Amino acid sequence: MPVTLTDATWDEEITQHKGLALVDIWAPWCGPCRMIGPIVEEIAGEYKGRAKIGKLNADENAKPGEFGVTGIPTLLIFRDGQVVDQIVGAVPKQTITDKLDYYLANDPARS
C-alpha cells in the first residue's frame, strides 16, 4: 500500500528517505489519476523493501508547486530525497516499472 503523503509528512517521508521513492501526485477529480491509481498500488506491493511508494493529493497540499508540477497525474522519482526523474500522464505500468528498475540497477550506493 502506498504511503499517504502530506506537506506535513513530506520531509520525514521523502526528503530524509535514503534510497528510491516514487511519488504519485494526483487529485480525486482527475480521470487519468484514477486510471493509474491501481497501478501505483500494485507497484507499492511489488517494490516493497526496494522503493518507497507514496501518493500526494495535489488539491490538499502545496508541495507539487515546489517541483513545478502543472499537470496531473505526475509521478516524481526521488533518490535520497532529490528528484531524479518524472513521468507525466497516465502511462502503462511497464513504463513506470522500467524507470524504477533502471534507478534500482544504477544505484551509486551499490557500486
N, C-alpha and C positions, 0 to 999 in steps of 0.2 A: 504494500500500500504506500503510495506517495506521501511524503510529509506535507502537511498543510503549512504554508509559509505566510508570514505577515511582515509588515515593515518592522514590527517589534522583535520578531524572532530571526530576522534576516542575518544579522551579524553572527549570531551564535550558530545558525544552521548552515549558512553558505560562506560568508566572508572568512570565518575561522575554520571552516571544514578543510581538512587535509585530504587531498585526493580529488576524484572526479565527481561532479554533480551536474545533474540536468534539471533545469527549472522550466516548467510549463507555465507560461503567462497566458491566462485565459479569462473569460467572463461568462457568466451563466447564459446570457442572451446570444452568445456567438455560436452560430451553427457549426462552422468548421472546428471550433474549440470542442464542441460536444462530440464531433467525429473522432478527434484524436485522443479525447479523454480516456476511453477504454484502452487504447494502445499504450498510453503513458502508464496506466495502472498495470498492464501486463509486463511492461519493461521494468517497473519497480520490483515486481516479484522475481523476474529473471536475472536482474542485476544486483539483487540484494547482497550486500557484503563487498561488492565491487565498485558500486557508484551510488551516491545518494540521489534519489529522485524526489522532486518537490513540485508543488503546484502553488501558484501565487495568483489570487484574484485581482485582476487589473482595476476593477471598479472600486475595490475596498482598500487599495494600497498605492502609495506614491512611488515605490521602488522602480516600477517599469520605466518611468520617465528618466530616471538617473542613467539608464542604459540605452536611451534613445529609442525605446520601443514605441512604434507608431501604429503597428498593426498586430492583431492577434488572430490566431494563436502564434506566439513566438516562443521557441524553445531556446534557452540560453544554456550553453555548456561551459562549465567552470572547472578549472584545475587550481587547487589550492587557493580558492577564493577569487580568482581572476577569470574574466570571460576569455575563452579561447575560440569559441565558435558560436554560431546561431543558425537556427532553421526557422524560416517564416512560412506560415501557412500550414494547411492540413496536408501532410505528406504520408507516404506509406511507412509502415513500421520498419521496413528494411532500411530506409533512408536514415532513420534515427539510430537504429542499432549499428549500422555501418560506421557512423560517426563515433558513437560511444566505443565500439571495438577498436577503431583507429587510435583514439586517445588512450585507451587502456593499454594497447600494444606499444604505444610510443610514450610511455610514462618515464620521464627523466629520472624519477626516484628509483626505478627498477634497473637502470643501466649502470 
